[in-house]
């Protein structure tokens, strides 16, 4: 099936259209998490963290515990069912998490090929390197996930990304 990525602005619309079995929302502290249609009873994982790649005083940077929690949640998801991942803009935290999900569901697949599929699906994708690095370590990918997203480059600048999907199976 597919891993869908969107901004907060488009999350409800995408959820209504694709009817995901699970969703991950990654928003900054103080942002309100959306109620997504059909996602009750532990099927919506909400993570509060800023979109930063280093420790900054007064901010919540992505941590190993954040990423471990997301991986645990994704591990209970059947990749044959649609998955929705969103952040504020659909550019960094959500694309990093979609990449993590695709790598989790495809342990033998080439990380650079998954990154290329992500770039092909979204010219604005710019996965948060800190999230990817923690996942790379947790999943035992020996730096290949981080190297894969580095091949993508910065991506086109945008305030909000258009919703897109990548395959869950490679």
Long-range contacts (C-beta under 8 A, 24 or more apart in sequence): 1-79, 1-80, 1-81, 1-82, 1-83, 1-168, 1-169, 2-82, 2-83, 2-165, 2-166, 2-167, 2-168, 3-82, 3-83, 3-85, 3-98, 3-101, 3-102, 3-165, 3-166, 3-167, 3-168, 4-82, 4-83, 4-84, 4-85, 4-163, 4-164, 4-165, 5-84, 5-85, 5-86, 5-90, 5-94, 5-95, 5-98, 5-121, 5-122, 5-125, 5-161, 5-163, 5-164, 5-165, 5-166, 6-84, 6-85, 6-86, 6-90, 6-94, 6-161, 6-163, 6-164, 7-86, 7-87, 7-88, 7-89, 7-90, 7-91, 7-94, 7-160, 7-161, 7-163, 8-34, 8-86, 8-87, 8-88, 8-89, 8-90, 9-160, 10-86, 10-90, 10-160, 10-162, 10-163, 11-36, 11-84, 11-86, 12-36, 12-37, 13-163, 14-84, 14-86, 14-163, 15-39, 15-84, 18-82, 18-84, 18-165, 19-82, 20-81, 20-82, 20-83, 20-84, 21-77, 21-78, 21-81, 21-82, 21-83, 22-73, 22-74, 22-76, 22-77, 22-81, 22-83, 22-84, 23-83, 23-84, 23-85, 23-86, 24-70, 24-73, 24-74, 24-83, 24-84, 24-85, 24-86, 24-94, 24-97, 25-86, 25-87, 26-85, 26-86, 26-87, 26-93, 26-94, 26-97, 27-87, 27-88, 28-60, 28-88, 29-60, 31-88, 36-84, 45-69, 45-70, 45-73, 49-93, 51-87, 51-88, 51-92, 51-93, 51-128, 52-130, 53-128, 53-129, 53-130, 54-130, 61-130, 62-93, 62-128, 62-130, 62-131, 62-134, 63-134, 64-134, 64-137, 64-138, 66-131, 66-134, 67-100, 67-131, 67-134, 67-135, 67-138, 68-134, 68-138, 70-97, 70-100, 71-100, 71-104, 71-135, 71-138, 71-139, 74-100, 74-101, 74-104, 74-105, 75-104, 77-101, 79-105, 79-168, 79-169, 80-168, 80-169, 83-168, 89-158, 89-159, 89-160, 89-161, 90-122, 90-124, 90-160, 90-161, 90-162, 90-163, 91-124, 91-125, 91-126, 91-155, 91-158, 91-160, 91-161, 92-126, 92-127, 92-128, 93-128, 93-131, 95-122, 95-125, 95-126, 95-127, 95-128, 95-161, 96-127, 96-128, 96-129, 96-131, 96-132, 96-135, 96-149, 97-131, 98-166, 99-127, 99-132, 99-145, 99-148, 99-149, 100-131, 100-132, 100-135, 100-139, 100-145, 101-168, 102-166, 102-167, 102-168, 102-170, 103-135, 103-139, 103-141, 103-145, 104-135, 104-139, 105-168, 105-169, 106-169, 106-170, 107-139, 109-170, 110-144, 110-148, 111-141, 111-144, 111-145, 111-147, 111-148, 112-144, 112-147, 112-148, 112-151, 113-170, 114-148, 114-166, 114-170, 115-148, 115-149, 115-151, 115-152, 116-151, 116-152, 117-166, 117-167, 117-170, 118-149, 118-152, 118-166, 119-152, 119-153, 119-155, 121-164, 121-165, 121-166, 122-155, 122-161, 122-162, 122-164, 123-155, 123-156, 124-155, 124-156, 124-157, 124-158, 124-161, 124-162, 125-152, 125-155, 125-161, 126-152, 126-154, 126-155, 127-152
